[in-house]
Amino acid sequence: MPYYVYILECKDKTLYVGSTNNLAKRLHAHNHLKSGAHYTKIRRPVELRYSKKLKSYSLARKKEGELKRLTRAEKLSLFR
């Protein structure tokens, strides 16, 4: 089963990094449901700016950690 790591840009221009096994469902949750992350619920709408497909949950979580340690400028350089 593939997993994804992703970066969202919130309405206030902040960035959110996460991982999931169903990117479309998770993006919908971030924008429309109570089950979305609290951080994004109060900064809607959010837009998907970057995603990467990985082979396993552990690889996705490892990549998520790496992305979270990047500076804002480094994250922006991935998609701008």
PyMOL Python script that loads the backbone (N, CA, C, O; Angstrom):
from pymol import cmd

cmd.read_pdbstr("""\
ATOM      1  N   MET A   1       0.844  -1.183   0.000  1.00  0.00           N
ATOM      2  CA  MET A   1       0.000   0.000   0.000  1.00  0.00           C
ATOM      3  C   MET A   1       0.885   1.241   0.000  1.00  0.00           C
ATOM      4  O   MET A   1       1.792   1.351   0.825  1.00  0.00           O
ATOM      5  N   PRO A   2       0.638   2.166  -0.904  1.00  0.00           N
ATOM      6  CA  PRO A   2       1.444   3.390  -0.926  1.00  0.00           C
ATOM      7  C   PRO A   2       1.031   4.371   0.171  1.00  0.00           C
ATOM      8  O   PRO A   2      -0.121   4.400   0.602  1.00  0.00           O
ATOM      9  N   TYR A   3       1.974   5.149   0.598  1.00  0.00           N
ATOM     10  CA  TYR A   3       1.746   6.229   1.552  1.00  0.00           C
ATOM     11  C   TYR A   3       2.263   7.510   0.929  1.00  0.00           C
ATOM     12  O   TYR A   3       3.066   7.483  -0.003  1.00  0.00           O
ATOM     13  N   TYR A   4       1.798   8.622   1.449  1.00  0.00           N
ATOM     14  CA  TYR A   4       2.162   9.924   0.907  1.00  0.00           C
ATOM     15  C   TYR A   4       2.610  10.843   2.031  1.00  0.00           C
ATOM     16  O   TYR A   4       2.072  10.801   3.138  1.00  0.00           O
ATOM     17  N   VAL A   5       3.581  11.654   1.738  1.00  0.00           N
ATOM     18  CA  VAL A   5       3.953  12.774   2.586  1.00  0.00           C
ATOM     19  C   VAL A   5       3.554  14.015   1.803  1.00  0.00           C
ATOM     20  O   VAL A   5       3.672  14.041   0.578  1.00  0.00           O
ATOM     21  N   TYR A   6       3.085  15.037   2.497  1.00  0.00           N
ATOM     22  CA  TYR A   6       2.554  16.201   1.791  1.00  0.00           C
ATOM     23  C   TYR A   6       2.792  17.487   2.560  1.00  0.00           C
ATOM     24  O   TYR A   6       3.007  17.488   3.772  1.00  0.00           O
ATOM     25  N   ILE A   7       2.745  18.583   1.812  1.00  0.00           N
ATOM     26  CA  ILE A   7       2.813  19.916   2.402  1.00  0.00           C
ATOM     27  C   ILE A   7       1.590  20.686   1.941  1.00  0.00           C
ATOM     28  O   ILE A   7       1.296  20.749   0.747  1.00  0.00           O
ATOM     29  N   LEU A   8       0.880  21.269   2.895  1.00  0.00           N
ATOM     30  CA  LEU A   8      -0.271  22.114   2.615  1.00  0.00           C
ATOM     31  C   LEU A   8       0.100  23.557   2.882  1.00  0.00           C
ATOM     32  O   LEU A   8       0.894  23.854   3.774  1.00  0.00           O
ATOM     33  N   GLU A   9      -0.485  24.453   2.099  1.00  0.00           N
ATOM     34  CA  GLU A   9      -0.371  25.879   2.389  1.00  0.00           C
ATOM     35  C   GLU A   9      -1.732  26.343   2.872  1.00  0.00           C
ATOM     36  O   GLU A   9      -2.737  26.179   2.181  1.00  0.00           O
ATOM     37  N   CYS A  10      -1.759  26.919   4.053  1.00  0.00           N
ATOM     38  CA  CYS A  10      -3.008  27.380   4.661  1.00  0.00           C
ATOM     39  C   CYS A  10      -3.358  28.783   4.166  1.00  0.00           C
ATOM     40  O   CYS A  10      -2.543  29.468   3.549  1.00  0.00           O
ATOM     41  N   LYS A  11      -4.587  29.184   4.455  1.00  0.00           N
ATOM     42  CA  LYS A  11      -5.076  30.509   4.059  1.00  0.00           C
ATOM     43  C   LYS A  11      -4.160  31.627   4.550  1.00  0.00           C
ATOM     44  O   LYS A  11      -3.970  32.626   3.856  1.00  0.00           O
ATOM     45  N   ASP A  12      -3.593  31.462   5.744  1.00  0.00           N
ATOM     46  CA  ASP A  12      -2.712  32.490   6.304  1.00  0.00           C
ATOM     47  C   ASP A  12      -1.262  32.349   5.837  1.00  0.00           C
ATOM     48  O   ASP A  12      -0.362  32.990   6.380  1.00  0.00           O
ATOM     49  N   LYS A  13      -1.046  31.506   4.828  1.00  0.00           N
ATOM     50  CA  LYS A  13       0.262  31.277   4.189  1.00  0.00           C
ATOM     51  C   LYS A  13       1.225  30.450   5.037  1.00  0.00           C
ATOM     52  O   LYS A  13       2.392  30.315   4.669  1.00  0.00           O
ATOM     53  N   THR A  14       0.775  29.897   6.154  1.00  0.00           N
ATOM     54  CA  THR A  14       1.616  28.979   6.901  1.00  0.00           C
ATOM     55  C   THR A  14       1.611  27.626   6.194  1.00  0.00           C
ATOM     56  O   THR A  14       0.741  27.346   5.370  1.00  0.00           O
ATOM     57  N   LEU A  15       2.596  26.793   6.528  1.00  0.00           N
ATOM     58  CA  LEU A  15       2.740  25.482   5.899  1.00  0.00           C
ATOM     59  C   LEU A  15       2.488  24.383   6.921  1.00  0.00           C
ATOM     60  O   LEU A  15       2.835  24.515   8.094  1.00  0.00           O
ATOM     61  N   TYR A  16       1.880  23.299   6.459  1.00  0.00           N
ATOM     62  CA  TYR A  16       1.583  22.138   7.302  1.00  0.00           C
ATOM     63  C   TYR A  16       2.127  20.904   6.599  1.00  0.00           C
ATOM     64  O   TYR A  16       1.882  20.707   5.409  1.00  0.00           O
ATOM     65  N   VAL A  17       2.857  20.082   7.320  1.00  0.00           N
ATOM     66  CA  VAL A  17       3.420  18.840   6.771  1.00  0.00           C
ATOM     67  C   VAL A  17       2.727  17.657   7.424  1.00  0.00           C
ATOM     68  O   VAL A  17       2.541  17.634   8.641  1.00  0.00           O
ATOM     69  N   GLY A  18       2.346  16.677   6.618  1.00  0.00           N
ATOM     70  CA  GLY A  18       1.704  15.484   7.140  1.00  0.00           C
ATOM     71  C   GLY A  18       1.962  14.280   6.265  1.00  0.00           C
ATOM     72  O   GLY A  18       2.632  14.372   5.236  1.00  0.00           O
ATOM     73  N   SER A  19       1.413  13.125   6.692  1.00  0.00           N
ATOM     74  CA  SER A  19       1.512  11.904   5.901  1.00  0.00           C
ATOM     75  C   SER A  19       0.206  11.135   6.014  1.00  0.00           C
ATOM     76  O   SER A  19      -0.528  11.271   6.993  1.00  0.00           O
ATOM     77  N   THR A  20      -0.074  10.324   5.000  1.00  0.00           N
ATOM     78  CA  THR A  20      -1.333   9.585   4.938  1.00  0.00           C
ATOM     79  C   THR A  20      -1.224   8.448   3.933  1.00  0.00           C
ATOM     80  O   THR A  20      -0.287   8.396   3.136  1.00  0.00           O
ATOM     81  N   ASN A  21      -2.192   7.539   3.982  1.00  0.00           N
ATOM     82  CA  ASN A  21      -2.263   6.499   2.953  1.00  0.00           C
ATOM     83  C   ASN A  21      -3.364   6.795   1.931  1.00  0.00           C
ATOM     84  O   ASN A  21      -3.535   6.047   0.969  1.00  0.00           O
ATOM     85  N   ASN A  22      -4.107   7.884   2.140  1.00  0.00           N
ATOM     86  CA  ASN A  22      -5.166   8.283   1.198  1.00  0.00           C
ATOM     87  C   ASN A  22      -5.146   9.806   1.099  1.00  0.00           C
ATOM     88  O   ASN A  22      -5.792  10.498   1.887  1.00  0.00           O
ATOM     89  N   LEU A  23      -4.414  10.307   0.144  1.00  0.00           N
ATOM     90  CA  LEU A  23      -4.176  11.751   0.039  1.00  0.00           C
ATOM     91  C   LEU A  23      -5.453  12.536  -0.231  1.00  0.00           C
ATOM     92  O   LEU A  23      -5.675  13.575   0.390  1.00  0.00           O
ATOM     93  N   ALA A  24      -6.290  12.063  -1.139  1.00  0.00           N
ATOM     94  CA  ALA A  24      -7.526  12.784  -1.461  1.00  0.00           C
ATOM     95  C   ALA A  24      -8.444  12.871  -0.249  1.00  0.00           C
ATOM     96  O   ALA A  24      -9.012  13.926   0.031  1.00  0.00           O
ATOM     97  N   LYS A  25      -8.587  11.761   0.468  1.00  0.00           N
ATOM     98  CA  LYS A  25      -9.450  11.737   1.657  1.00  0.00           C
ATOM     99  C   LYS A  25      -8.905  12.663   2.743  1.00  0.00           C
ATOM    100  O   LYS A  25      -9.664  13.379   3.397  1.00  0.00           O
ATOM    101  N   ARG A  26      -7.596  12.645   2.928  1.00  0.00           N
ATOM    102  CA  ARG A  26      -6.993  13.485   3.968  1.00  0.00           C
ATOM    103  C   ARG A  26      -7.109  14.971   3.630  1.00  0.00           C
ATOM    104  O   ARG A  26      -7.368  15.792   4.510  1.00  0.00           O
ATOM    105  N   LEU A  27      -6.918  15.311   2.368  1.00  0.00           N
ATOM    106  CA  LEU A  27      -7.068  16.701   1.955  1.00  0.00           C
ATOM    107  C   LEU A  27      -8.501  17.171   2.173  1.00  0.00           C
ATOM    108  O   LEU A  27      -8.731  18.296   2.617  1.00  0.00           O
ATOM    109  N   HIS A  28      -9.456  16.312   1.862  1.00  0.00           N
ATOM    110  CA  HIS A  28     -10.857  16.636   2.107  1.00  0.00           C
ATOM    111  C   HIS A  28     -11.095  16.860   3.605  1.00  0.00           C
ATOM    112  O   HIS A  28     -11.789  17.800   3.993  1.00  0.00           O
ATOM    113  N   ALA A  29     -10.524  16.004   4.432  1.00  0.00           N
ATOM    114  CA  ALA A  29     -10.678  16.153   5.888  1.00  0.00           C
ATOM    115  C   ALA A  29     -10.077  17.470   6.372  1.00  0.00           C
ATOM    116  O   ALA A  29     -10.678  18.157   7.198  1.00  0.00           O
ATOM    117  N   HIS A  30      -8.912  17.822   5.871  1.00  0.00           N
ATOM    118  CA  HIS A  30      -8.285  19.079   6.279  1.00  0.00           C
ATOM    119  C   HIS A  30      -9.167  20.277   5.927  1.00  0.00           C
ATOM    120  O   HIS A  30      -9.202  21.256   6.673  1.00  0.00           O
ATOM    121  N   ASN A  31      -9.863  20.213   4.824  1.00  0.00           N
ATOM    122  CA  ASN A  31     -10.656  21.358   4.367  1.00  0.00           C
ATOM    123  C   ASN A  31     -12.107  21.352   4.831  1.00  0.00           C
ATOM    124  O   ASN A  31     -12.723  22.416   4.888  1.00  0.00           O
ATOM    125  N   HIS A  32     -12.675  20.198   5.165  1.00  0.00           N
ATOM    126  CA  HIS A  32     -14.122  20.148   5.374  1.00  0.00           C
ATOM    127  C   HIS A  32     -14.609  19.446   6.642  1.00  0.00           C
ATOM    128  O   HIS A  32     -15.740  19.682   7.067  1.00  0.00           O
ATOM    129  N   LEU A  33     -13.802  18.603   7.249  1.00  0.00           N
ATOM    130  CA  LEU A  33     -14.293  17.777   8.349  1.00  0.00           C
ATOM    131  C   LEU A  33     -13.681  18.149   9.695  1.00  0.00           C
ATOM    132  O   LEU A  33     -12.634  18.792   9.763  1.00  0.00           O
ATOM    133  N   LYS A  34     -14.344  17.739  10.741  1.00  0.00           N
ATOM    134  CA  LYS A  34     -13.809  17.934  12.087  1.00  0.00           C
ATOM    135  C   LYS A  34     -12.603  17.044  12.342  1.00  0.00           C
ATOM    136  O   LYS A  34     -11.813  17.309  13.247  1.00  0.00           O
ATOM    137  N   SER A  35     -12.460  15.983  11.543  1.00  0.00           N
ATOM    138  CA  SER A  35     -11.349  15.053  11.728  1.00  0.00           C
ATOM    139  C   SER A  35     -10.032  15.568  11.128  1.00  0.00           C
ATOM    140  O   SER A  35      -8.995  14.919  11.266  1.00  0.00           O
ATOM    141  N   GLY A  36     -10.069  16.714  10.474  1.00  0.00           N
ATOM    142  CA  GLY A  36      -8.837  17.318   9.982  1.00  0.00           C
ATOM    143  C   GLY A  36      -8.009  17.796  11.155  1.00  0.00           C
ATOM    144  O   GLY A  36      -8.537  17.960  12.255  1.00  0.00           O
ATOM    145  N   ALA A  37      -6.741  18.020  10.951  1.00  0.00           N
ATOM    146  CA  ALA A  37      -5.865  18.495  12.029  1.00  0.00           C
ATOM    147  C   ALA A  37      -6.367  19.832  12.563  1.00  0.00           C
ATOM    148  O   ALA A  37      -6.822  20.679  11.795  1.00  0.00           O
ATOM    149  N   HIS A  38      -6.285  20.019  13.871  1.00  0.00           N
ATOM    150  CA  HIS A  38      -6.730  21.275  14.484  1.00  0.00           C
ATOM    151  C   HIS A  38      -6.014  22.465  13.840  1.00  0.00           C
ATOM    152  O   HIS A  38      -6.627  23.503  13.591  1.00  0.00           O
ATOM    153  N   TYR A  39      -4.730  22.310  13.577  1.00  0.00           N
ATOM    154  CA  TYR A  39      -3.950  23.399  12.984  1.00  0.00           C
ATOM    155  C   TYR A  39      -4.584  23.882  11.687  1.00  0.00           C
ATOM    156  O   TYR A  39      -4.708  25.087  11.468  1.00  0.00           O
ATOM    157  N   THR A  40      -4.981  22.961  10.835  1.00  0.00           N
ATOM    158  CA  THR A  40      -5.547  23.365   9.547  1.00  0.00           C
ATOM    159  C   THR A  40      -7.013  23.763   9.655  1.00  0.00           C
ATOM    160  O   THR A  40      -7.495  24.564   8.853  1.00  0.00           O
ATOM    161  N   LYS A  41      -7.728  23.217  10.633  1.00  0.00           N
ATOM    162  CA  LYS A  41      -9.153  23.567  10.787  1.00  0.00           C
ATOM    163  C   LYS A  41      -9.352  25.053  11.014  1.00  0.00           C
ATOM    164  O   LYS A  41     -10.347  25.624  10.567  1.00  0.00           O
ATOM    165  N   ILE A  42      -8.414  25.685  11.707  1.00  0.00           N
ATOM    166  CA  ILE A  42      -8.565  27.108  12.002  1.00  0.00           C
ATOM    167  C   ILE A  42      -7.859  27.992  10.974  1.00  0.00           C
ATOM    168  O   ILE A  42      -7.792  29.211  11.132  1.00  0.00           O
ATOM    169  N   ARG A  43      -7.333  27.362   9.916  1.00  0.00           N
ATOM    170  CA  ARG A  43      -6.618  28.104   8.867  1.00  0.00           C
ATOM    171  C   ARG A  43      -7.108  27.731   7.471  1.00  0.00           C
ATOM    172  O   ARG A  43      -6.356  27.810   6.499  1.00  0.00           O
ATOM    173  N   ARG A  44      -8.356  27.332   7.379  1.00  0.00           N
ATOM    174  CA  ARG A  44      -8.933  26.929   6.092  1.00  0.00           C
ATOM    175  C   ARG A  44      -9.201  28.120   5.209  1.00  0.00           C
ATOM    176  O   ARG A  44      -9.407  29.227   5.707  1.00  0.00           O
ATOM    177  N   PRO A  45      -9.202  27.916   3.903  1.00  0.00           N
ATOM    178  CA  PRO A  45      -8.930  26.659   3.202  1.00  0.00           C
ATOM    179  C   PRO A  45      -7.439  26.389   3.101  1.00  0.00           C
ATOM    180  O   PRO A  45      -6.613  27.292   3.236  1.00  0.00           O
ATOM    181  N   VAL A  46      -7.117  25.126   2.860  1.00  0.00           N
ATOM    182  CA  VAL A  46      -5.731  24.737   2.634  1.00  0.00           C
ATOM    183  C   VAL A  46      -5.601  24.218   1.208  1.00  0.00           C
ATOM    184  O   VAL A  46      -6.558  23.711   0.624  1.00  0.00           O
ATOM    185  N   GLU A  47      -4.399  24.356   0.663  1.00  0.00           N
ATOM    186  CA  GLU A  47      -4.132  23.869  -0.688  1.00  0.00           C
ATOM    187  C   GLU A  47      -2.935  22.930  -0.662  1.00  0.00           C
ATOM    188  O   GLU A  47      -1.936  23.208   0.001  1.00  0.00           O
ATOM    189  N   LEU A  48      -3.036  21.831  -1.378  1.00  0.00           N
ATOM    190  CA  LEU A  48      -1.932  20.906  -1.506  1.00  0.00           C
ATOM    191  C   LEU A  48      -0.858  21.549  -2.373  1.00  0.00           C
ATOM    192  O   LEU A  48      -1.129  21.951  -3.505  1.00  0.00           O
ATOM    193  N   ARG A  49       0.349  21.646  -1.852  1.00  0.00           N
ATOM    194  CA  ARG A  49       1.456  22.271  -2.592  1.00  0.00           C
ATOM    195  C   ARG A  49       2.537  21.271  -2.987  1.00  0.00           C
ATOM    196  O   ARG A  49       3.267  21.494  -3.952  1.00  0.00           O
ATOM    197  N   TYR A  50       2.641  20.170  -2.243  1.00  0.00           N
ATOM    198  CA  TYR A  50       3.688  19.192  -2.520  1.00  0.00           C
ATOM    199  C   TYR A  50       3.221  17.843  -2.004  1.00  0.00           C
ATOM    200  O   TYR A  50       2.602  17.760  -0.943  1.00  0.00           O
ATOM    201  N   SER A  51       3.513  16.788  -2.747  1.00  0.00           N
ATOM    202  CA  SER A  51       3.283  15.433  -2.252  1.00  0.00           C
ATOM    203  C   SER A  51       4.297  14.494  -2.867  1.00  0.00           C
ATOM    204  O   SER A  51       4.793  14.721  -3.970  1.00  0.00           O
ATOM    205  N   LYS A  52       4.590  13.447  -2.142  1.00  0.00           N
ATOM    206  CA  LYS A  52       5.516  12.429  -2.618  1.00  0.00           C
ATOM    207  C   LYS A  52       4.981  11.070  -2.201  1.00  0.00           C
ATOM    208  O   LYS A  52       4.639  10.859  -1.037  1.00  0.00           O
ATOM    209  N   LYS A  53       4.910  10.158  -3.147  1.00  0.00           N
ATOM    210  CA  LYS A  53       4.431   8.800  -2.910  1.00  0.00           C
ATOM    211  C   LYS A  53       5.595   7.939  -2.433  1.00  0.00           C
ATOM    212  O   LYS A  53       6.675   7.948  -3.022  1.00  0.00           O
ATOM    213  N   LEU A  54       5.353   7.189  -1.347  1.00  0.00           N
ATOM    214  CA  LEU A  54       6.379   6.322  -0.780  1.00  0.00           C
ATOM    215  C   LEU A  54       5.815   4.916  -0.599  1.00  0.00           C
ATOM    216  O   LEU A  54       4.599   4.725  -0.588  1.00  0.00           O
ATOM    217  N   LYS A  55       6.700   3.938  -0.459  1.00  0.00           N
ATOM    218  CA  LYS A  55       6.284   2.535  -0.449  1.00  0.00           C
ATOM    219  C   LYS A  55       5.737   2.043   0.882  1.00  0.00           C
ATOM    220  O   LYS A  55       5.010   1.050   0.915  1.00  0.00           O
ATOM    221  N   SER A  56       6.069   2.708   1.973  1.00  0.00           N
ATOM    222  CA  SER A  56       5.644   2.196   3.284  1.00  0.00           C
ATOM    223  C   SER A  56       5.350   3.326   4.260  1.00  0.00           C
ATOM    224  O   SER A  56       5.754   4.472   4.060  1.00  0.00           O
ATOM    225  N   TYR A  57       4.639   2.971   5.314  1.00  0.00           N
ATOM    226  CA  TYR A  57       4.307   3.911   6.378  1.00  0.00           C
ATOM    227  C   TYR A  57       5.584   4.442   7.028  1.00  0.00           C
ATOM    228  O   TYR A  57       5.699   5.640   7.288  1.00  0.00           O
ATOM    229  N   SER A  58       6.538   3.553   7.288  1.00  0.00           N
ATOM    230  CA  SER A  58       7.765   3.993   7.966  1.00  0.00           C
ATOM    231  C   SER A  58       8.564   4.979   7.108  1.00  0.00           C
ATOM    232  O   SER A  58       9.137   5.936   7.628  1.00  0.00           O
ATOM    233  N   LEU A  59       8.600   4.744   5.803  1.00  0.00           N
ATOM    234  CA  LEU A  59       9.296   5.697   4.924  1.00  0.00           C
ATOM    235  C   LEU A  59       8.575   7.039   4.878  1.00  0.00           C
ATOM    236  O   LEU A  59       9.212   8.092   4.843  1.00  0.00           O
ATOM    237  N   ALA A  60       7.246   6.998   4.878  1.00  0.00           N
ATOM    238  CA  ALA A  60       6.473   8.242   4.861  1.00  0.00           C
ATOM    239  C   ALA A  60       6.700   9.040   6.144  1.00  0.00           C
ATOM    240  O   ALA A  60       6.874  10.258   6.097  1.00  0.00           O
ATOM    241  N   ARG A  61       6.698   8.364   7.273  1.00  0.00           N
ATOM    242  CA  ARG A  61       6.916   9.055   8.545  1.00  0.00           C
ATOM    243  C   ARG A  61       8.341   9.608   8.634  1.00  0.00           C
ATOM    244  O   ARG A  61       8.554  10.694   9.174  1.00  0.00           O
ATOM    245  N   LYS A  62       9.300   8.872   8.113  1.00  0.00           N
ATOM    246  CA  LYS A  62      10.685   9.351   8.107  1.00  0.00           C
ATOM    247  C   LYS A  62      10.796  10.607   7.242  1.00  0.00           C
ATOM    248  O   LYS A  62      11.411  11.592   7.650  1.00  0.00           O
ATOM    249  N   LYS A  63      10.208  10.571   6.061  1.00  0.00           N
ATOM    250  CA  LYS A  63      10.240  11.724   5.160  1.00  0.00           C
ATOM    251  C   LYS A  63       9.497  12.909   5.777  1.00  0.00           C
ATOM    252  O   LYS A  63       9.931  14.053   5.640  1.00  0.00           O
ATOM    253  N   GLU A  64       8.378  12.639   6.456  1.00  0.00           N
ATOM    254  CA  GLU A  64       7.629  13.710   7.131  1.00  0.00           C
ATOM    255  C   GLU A  64       8.518  14.412   8.143  1.00  0.00           C
ATOM    256  O   GLU A  64       8.533  15.641   8.214  1.00  0.00           O
ATOM    257  N   GLY A  65       9.252  13.644   8.921  1.00  0.00           N
ATOM    258  CA  GLY A  65      10.175  14.238   9.894  1.00  0.00           C
ATOM    259  C   GLY A  65      11.242  15.084   9.232  1.00  0.00           C
ATOM    260  O   GLY A  65      11.585  16.160   9.721  1.00  0.00           O
ATOM    261  N   GLU A  66      11.768  14.594   8.115  1.00  0.00           N
ATOM    262  CA  GLU A  66      12.780  15.358   7.378  1.00  0.00           C
ATOM    263  C   GLU A  66      12.204  16.677   6.872  1.00  0.00           C
ATOM    264  O   GLU A  66      12.847  17.722   6.976  1.00  0.00           O
ATOM    265  N   LEU A  67      11.001  16.625   6.329  1.00  0.00           N
ATOM    266  CA  LEU A  67      10.370  17.852   5.818  1.00  0.00           C
ATOM    267  C   LEU A  67      10.076  18.837   6.934  1.00  0.00           C
ATOM    268  O   LEU A  67      10.230  20.045   6.754  1.00  0.00           O
ATOM    269  N   LYS A  68       9.655  18.336   8.076  1.00  0.00           N
ATOM    270  CA  LYS A  68       9.340  19.224   9.197  1.00  0.00           C
ATOM    271  C   LYS A  68      10.578  19.953   9.707  1.00  0.00           C
ATOM    272  O   LYS A  68      10.470  21.047  10.261  1.00  0.00           O
ATOM    273  N   ARG A  69      11.744  19.357   9.524  1.00  0.00           N
ATOM    274  CA  ARG A  69      12.988  19.995   9.980  1.00  0.00           C
ATOM    275  C   ARG A  69      13.521  21.029   8.994  1.00  0.00           C
ATOM    276  O   ARG A  69      14.431  21.787   9.328  1.00  0.00           O
ATOM    277  N   LEU A  70      12.972  21.069   7.793  1.00  0.00           N
ATOM    278  CA  LEU A  70      13.398  22.068   6.815  1.00  0.00           C
ATOM    279  C   LEU A  70      12.944  23.460   7.229  1.00  0.00           C
ATOM    280  O   LEU A  70      11.944  23.613   7.931  1.00  0.00           O
ATOM    281  N   THR A  71      13.672  24.456   6.797  1.00  0.00           N
ATOM    282  CA  THR A  71      13.233  25.829   7.018  1.00  0.00           C
ATOM    283  C   THR A  71      12.050  26.118   6.090  1.00  0.00           C
ATOM    284  O   THR A  71      11.785  25.367   5.151  1.00  0.00           O
ATOM    285  N   ARG A  72      11.363  27.189   6.360  1.00  0.00           N
ATOM    286  CA  ARG A  72      10.257  27.587   5.493  1.00  0.00           C
ATOM    287  C   ARG A  72      10.741  27.786   4.052  1.00  0.00           C
ATOM    288  O   ARG A  72      10.091  27.338   3.107  1.00  0.00           O
ATOM    289  N   ALA A  73      11.865  28.449   3.893  1.00  0.00           N
ATOM    290  CA  ALA A  73      12.407  28.696   2.554  1.00  0.00           C
ATOM    291  C   ALA A  73      12.713  27.388   1.836  1.00  0.00           C
ATOM    292  O   ALA A  73      12.451  27.264   0.640  1.00  0.00           O
ATOM    293  N   GLU A  74      13.259  26.420   2.546  1.00  0.00           N
ATOM    294  CA  GLU A  74      13.568  25.124   1.937  1.00  0.00           C
ATOM    295  C   GLU A  74      12.287  24.393   1.522  1.00  0.00           C
ATOM    296  O   GLU A  74      12.242  23.765   0.464  1.00  0.00           O
ATOM    297  N   LYS A  75      11.254  24.475   2.353  1.00  0.00           N
ATOM    298  CA  LYS A  75       9.967  23.858   1.988  1.00  0.00           C
ATOM    299  C   LYS A  75       9.374  24.536   0.756  1.00  0.00           C
ATOM    300  O   LYS A  75       8.892  23.869  -0.160  1.00  0.00           O
ATOM    301  N   LEU A  76       9.412  25.848   0.742  1.00  0.00           N
ATOM    302  CA  LEU A  76       8.866  26.582  -0.406  1.00  0.00           C
ATOM    303  C   LEU A  76       9.614  26.221  -1.687  1.00  0.00           C
ATOM    304  O   LEU A  76       9.007  26.166  -2.757  1.00  0.00           O
ATOM    305  N   SER A  77      10.900  25.979  -1.596  1.00  0.00           N
ATOM    306  CA  SER A  77      11.683  25.661  -2.792  1.00  0.00           C
ATOM    307  C   SER A  77      11.270  24.317  -3.407  1.00  0.00           C
ATOM    308  O   SER A  77      11.581  24.050  -4.568  1.00  0.00           O
ATOM    309  N   LEU A  78      10.590  23.490  -2.657  1.00  0.00           N
ATOM    310  CA  LEU A  78      10.113  22.214  -3.195  1.00  0.00           C
ATOM    311  C   LEU A  78       8.969  22.382  -4.179  1.00  0.00           C
ATOM    312  O   LEU A  78       8.748  21.520  -5.030  1.00  0.00           O
ATOM    313  N   PHE A  79       8.236  23.492  -4.069  1.00  0.00           N
ATOM    314  CA  PHE A  79       7.067  23.656  -4.940  1.00  0.00           C
ATOM    315  C   PHE A  79       6.943  25.012  -5.596  1.00  0.00           C
ATOM    316  O   PHE A  79       5.949  25.248  -6.283  1.00  0.00           O
ATOM    317  N   ARG A  80       7.858  25.888  -5.435  1.00  0.00           N
ATOM    318  CA  ARG A  80       7.790  27.193  -6.104  1.00  0.00           C
ATOM    319  C   ARG A  80       8.941  27.403  -7.036  1.00  0.00           C
ATOM    320  O   ARG A  80       9.034  28.450  -7.677  1.00  0.00           O
TER     321      ARG A  80
END
""", "prot")
cmd.dss("prot")
cmd.show_as("cartoon", "prot")
cmd.util.cbc("prot")
cmd.orient("prot")
